[in-house]
Amino acid sequence: MAKRGKRYQESIKLIDKTALYDVEAGLKLVVDTAKAKFDETIEAHVKLGVDSRHADQQVRGAIVLPHGTGKTKRVLVFAKGEKVREAEAAGADFVGAEDMIEKIQKENWFDFDVIVATPDMMGLVGRLGRVLGPKGLMPNPKSGTVTFDVEKAINEIKAGKVEYRLDKTNIIHVSIGKASFGAEKLNENFNVLMEAIVKAKPAAAKGQYLRSVAVTSTMGPGIKMNPTKIMG
C-alpha cells in the first residue's frame, strides 16, 4: 500500500473514523482537511439501497447547484441550421455536426466536458455511443442534454448544472464545489443534491434508501455522514 503524504497524515488526525458526522460538521471538516496547495474539489459519494441492474431501480437526473462547481465546463453542441447560431450566442465552446463526429472518431478528440444535442441530431450522435457511453458523455433527455432549447441547456451547464447517476456499485459520485467555497456554500450545494436524490427514490426500492454518505476533497480523507439525519 502506498505511503500517504504528510498533509494527508495531518488531515486524518482531525477525523474520528468511527463517527458519523452531521452535515454541517462534516462539510466544515472536509474544508479543514483540504490541505493541498491547489483548490481541491469536494465530492459527495452516496451509496443507495437499490440495484442498478434493474431498470425500475435506476436513479439519474441533473440539478443546478446554487453556487456551481467552481469549474467552467466546456460544452460541445450537435446542432444544425438556426440552432447553431443559438448555441454560439449562448456560449457553446464547440458547435457542429458531421465534422465533430469525424474529429472525435479520427482524432480521439475529447476536449469538452458536456455534450448537448438537439433531438434531430441524435441519430448522428448515436454513432459515437461506444466511445461516449463509457465516458458518461452521451446526451440524455433525463439530464436535459437532448433538447431543442439549447440556449437554456448551455446556460444551466455554465451556471453549475451537474448530473447524478448510479454506477455499477450503486453509488452516486458528484462534485459539489471547491474547498475555497467554504462550508456554508458547500452545505447549500450538498443539500440541493441530496434533496434531488431523495426525491428520485424509485418506487421499487426497498429498505433503507440512503445506505451511506461521505464527502471528500481531492487529496484528503473521506468523511462519513449520518444518513439518518439527511433529509428524507
N, C-alpha and C positions, 0 to 999 in steps of 0.2 A: 504494500500500500504506500502511495506517495506521501512524503512528509509534508505536512501543512506549513505554510509560511508563518512568519512572526505575527503579522497583523491578524491572521485567522486565529492563531493561538490566543491572542489578546481578546478577540471578539468572543470566542467560545466561553471564556471565563465569565462573561456577563449574562450568560443564558443558563437557566435551570432546565436541563434536558428532561426532567420528569414532569415539568409544569405544562399546563395548557393555558395559555395567556388569553386575557380578554383582548378584543380588537385594538383598543387604544394603546394598551400596554405593549402588545405585540408589534404594532407599527412603530411605536417610539423606539423599541428595541432594535428593529431592523434598520432604522436610520442610524442609531448609535453604533451598530456593529458594521456599518458600511465604511470601512477604513481605507479603501484603495485610494490611489492618487487621482483617479478619474471619477466622474459622476456615475456611480453604479446604478444599474437598472434594478428596480424592485419588482419581483414576480410573486403572484399568488398561485398556489398549487392546491387544487380542490379534488379530493377523491370522493366519488359518488357511489351510492348503493344502487347501481344499475348495472346492466350487462350490455355493453356496446355492440355485442354480436347480434342483438335483436333490434329490428327496425323500430319497434314501438318503444324502445328504451333509449333512443338517441337524444342527446342534449346538445343543441347547437343554436347559436344566434350571434347577434352583434349589438354592441351598445357604443354610445359616445361617452367617454369618460369626461366628467366635468372639467378636469384640469389637463386632459390629454395624456400622452405617454412620455412627453419630453423628447420625442423623436419625430421628425418630419418625414412622413412616408412618401416614397416615390411611387407615383400612380401611372400605370400603363392602361390606356383605354383602347378597346377594339370597337371601332365605330365607322360609319361612312356618311357621306352627304353632310347635311346640316349639323348632325351630331358631332362631327369632327370639329367644327368651329365652336360648338357649345363646350366641348371638352377642353379645347385650347384656352378659351376665355375663362373657364373655371379653374385653370391652373394645373391641368394634367401635365405630367412630366414627359410622357410619350403618348402619341396617338397614331394609330394606323390600322391596317387590316392584313392582307396577304404579306406585305413587306415585313411586318413584325413577326408573323408566323415563321417566315423564312429565316429571319435573324435569329430567333430562338432555336430553330431546328439546326441550322447550319453553323452558327457561331457559338452555340451553347450560351446564349446571352441571357443573363438574369439580373440586370442592374435595375431592378424595380422591387417594390415590396408588396404591392396590391394590384390586381387586375380588375378593371371594370369593363363589362361588355354589354352592349345593347342586345336584346333577345334575338334579333335577326342575325347577329354575328356568332351565335353560339354553335352553329353547325361548323363554322370555320375554326373556332377556338377548340372545339371538341377534338380536333386532330392532335392537339397538344396534351390530351388527357393523361397519357402515360408519363409525361415529364412534369406537368403541373400538379397532378394529383398527389404524388408522394411528397411534394414540397409544400402542400397546403395552399397552393396558389390558384386553384381552379375557381373561377367565378361561380357564385351560387345565389339563387334568388333569396334564400333564407338569410343570407348575410347582407343583402341589399346591393350586391355587386353585379347582378344581372338586372338591368333596368334601362328604360328609355330616359329616365330623369338623371342623366349623367352629371349634370351640374350639382344636384343635391348629393349624389353619391360621393363625388370628389370633395365637396365642401365638408361632408361628415368625416371622411377619412383624414383629411388635412387637420380637422379640428380635434382628432384623437379617437376616432372610432376603432374599436378592437373587436375581433371575432373570438368567440369562445366555442370550443368543441371538444368532445371526449377523444382521448387517444385509446389505443388498444387495451390499456390497463385501467380504463375507466377514470382517468384523471384529466382534469382541465388545467392547462398552464396558460396564464395570461400576465402580460406586463401591465402593471398598474401605475407606472411612473418612474421617477428618478429619486435617488436619495436626497437630492437638493430640494425636492418639493417640500420636505418636512412632513412630520407625522399627520398634521391636520388635513392637508390636501390629499395625502395618500389614503387617509381614512375615508374621505368623501368618495374618492375613486373606487376604493375597495367595497364600500357599501353599495354603490351603484352596480358593481359587478355581481356581488353576492345576491342582491335583490333580483337581478335578471336570472341568475342560475336557479334560485329557489322557485321563481315563477315558472321556469321552464321544466319543472319536475314532471316527468312522464306519468300518466295515469297508471301505467303498468309497473312502476317502481314500487317495490315492497320493502318494508322495514325502514331502518334509518337511512335517510337520503344523503345528508352530509356526513360522510364517514370520517374524513379528516381534512383539516385546512391548515396550510402552512404558508409562511411568507419567507422570502429570502432575497438577499442582494446578490449581485453578480459574483462577488468573491467571498461573501460572508456565509455563515452557517444558517441552516433552516430554523425557523421559529414556529413552533406548533401553537395553534389557537384552539380555543374551546368551541367545537362546532355547535354545541347545545346553546351557546349564548349568542350565536349569529342568527339574524332574523329568520323567521320561519320555523 
